[in-house]
Amino acid sequence: MSDKDVKGSLGANEKFEARNWKKIGENEFKKQHPVQKSRYLAYESPPKEISQARETVAKRLLDNKKQFRKDNPPVPQEVFIEKEKHEKLIGQLKAAEARNRLRIMRLRYQANKVNF
């Protein structure tokens, strides 16, 4: 059985579009509970101005993404490796400082213990 034989299957270039199969009148729509209204409107196609606004936003986001990539080229691998080495060195220094503080506190405690 091929994909074309299956009922409701989409082709390679087709896009699934959710829609209301049952159309209701305006009066019946007004009588519905707000939750039912929102569920019904969720599957309605948006108004023309909203569709246009959505397209312009998508275009603007794409343009912004292109501009960002143009303005901020990727970091070279050598710089990235150097940065990682630097961060590792900083971490080791912080750990050494913490060990030194602990050692000093231990010595101070032992010295105070001996004095009393």
C-alpha positions in Angstrom: 0.0 0.0 0.0 1.6 3.3 -1.0 1.3 6.7 0.7 -1.1 7.9 -1.9 -3.5 5.1 -1.1 -3.8 6.1 2.5 -6.7 8.5 3.1 -5.7 11.8 4.5 -2.0 11.4 3.9 -0.1 14.5 2.9 2.2 14.8 0.0 5.8 16.0 0.2 5.0 19.7 -0.4 1.6 19.8 1.3 1.2 21.3 4.7 -1.3 20.2 7.4 -3.9 22.8 8.0 -6.3 22.4 11.0 -9.8 23.7 10.3 -13.3 23.5 11.6 -15.4 20.9 9.8 -18.6 22.2 11.3 -19.6 25.8 10.5 -21.8 27.4 13.1 -24.0 30.5 12.8 -23.2 33.9 14.4 -26.1 33.6 16.9 -25.0 30.1 18.0 -21.4 31.4 18.3 -22.5 34.2 20.5 -24.4 31.8 22.8 -21.3 29.6 23.4 -19.2 29.6 26.5 -16.0 31.6 26.1 -13.9 28.5 26.3 -15.9 26.9 23.5 -15.5 30.1 21.5 -11.8 30.1 21.9 -11.6 26.5 20.8 -13.7 27.2 17.8 -11.6 30.3 16.8 -8.4 28.4 17.3 -9.1 26.4 14.1 -10.5 29.3 12.1 -8.2 31.0 9.5 -7.0 34.3 10.9 -8.2 37.6 9.4 -6.3 39.1 6.5 -4.6 41.9 8.6 -3.4 39.3 11.1 -2.0 37.1 8.4 -0.2 40.1 6.9 1.2 41.1 10.2 2.4 37.5 10.9 4.2 37.5 7.5 5.8 40.9 8.1 7.0 39.7 11.5 8.5 36.5 10.1 10.2 38.6 7.4 11.6 41.0 9.9 12.9 38.2 12.1 14.6 36.6 9.2 16.2 39.9 8.2 17.3 40.5 11.8 18.9 37.0 11.9 20.7 37.6 8.6 22.0 41.0 9.9 23.1 39.5 13.2 25.1 36.7 11.3 26.6 39.4 9.1 27.6 41.6 12.0 28.8 38.8 14.3 30.9 36.3 12.4 31.6 33.0 14.1 34.5 32.8 16.6 37.6 31.1 15.2 38.4 27.7 16.8 41.8 28.9 18.1 40.1 31.8 20.0 37.6 29.4 21.4 40.3 26.9 22.6 42.3 29.8 24.2 39.2 31.0 26.0 38.5 27.5 27.4 42.2 27.2 28.5 41.9 30.6 30.3 38.6 29.6 32.0 40.2 26.3 33.2 43.2 28.2 34.6 40.9 30.6 36.4 39.1 27.6 37.9 42.3 26.0 39.1 43.5 29.3 40.7 40.1 29.7 42.5 40.4 26.1 43.8 44.0 26.7 45.0 42.8 29.9 46.8 40.0 28.0 48.5 42.4 25.2 49.6 44.8 27.8 51.0 42.0 29.5 52.9 40.9 26.1 54.4 44.5 25.4 55.3 44.9 28.7 57.1 41.6 28.3 58.9 42.7 24.8 60.1 46.1 26.1 61.3 44.4 29.0 63.1 42.0 26.6 64.8 44.8 24.3 65.9 46.8 27.2 67.2 43.9 28.5 69.2 43.2 25.0 70.5 46.7 24.7 71.8 46.6 28.1 73.5 43.5 27.3 75.5 
